[in-house]
Amino acid sequence: KVSRAWWDSHGQNFETHLELVTELDHVMSTLLDDLQDRGLLEHTLVITLAEFGRTPSINASLGRDHFASAWSASLSGCGVVGGSVYGKTDENGNTVADYQIGAGELFATIYEAVGVSHHKDYYLGSRPVPLTNPGTKPVKEVLA
């Protein structure tokens, strides 16, 4: 169980993340091992992400601030190629240098992994609700 309600590390980033990441690493590895051992990982998608990244530079409070220019997500199970990496920032982490994607491509990849068509309109009453914008494509390179 991850018992943290926040990861907001505007101050004391290194001390805070040493504790947070250690806890998350233990919980995630236990979860993924358990799902694998039970034969459930191929039918379960485990996602870790946030709505933004963190600045590459350290602020005056020894923390990192919100940063929308680059962020990470991890997907495990459900046909995701284990250990795959997609995208890269420049050497300073300020901009995406290779294979930039947006939220639409991320969610198209998630939908593809779990077998949901992101091209189809779903309906709320009689109102069509598209899952992604037209032309959005999943990142096939990370899917088996």
Secondary structure, 3 states (H helix, E strand, C coil): CCCCCCCCCCECHHHHHHHHHHHHHHHHHHHHHHHHHCCCHHHCCEEEECCCEECCCCCCCECCCEECCCCCEEEECCCECCCCCCCEECCCCCCEEECCCCHHHHHHHHHHHHCCCCCCEEEECCEEEECCCCCCCCCHHHEC
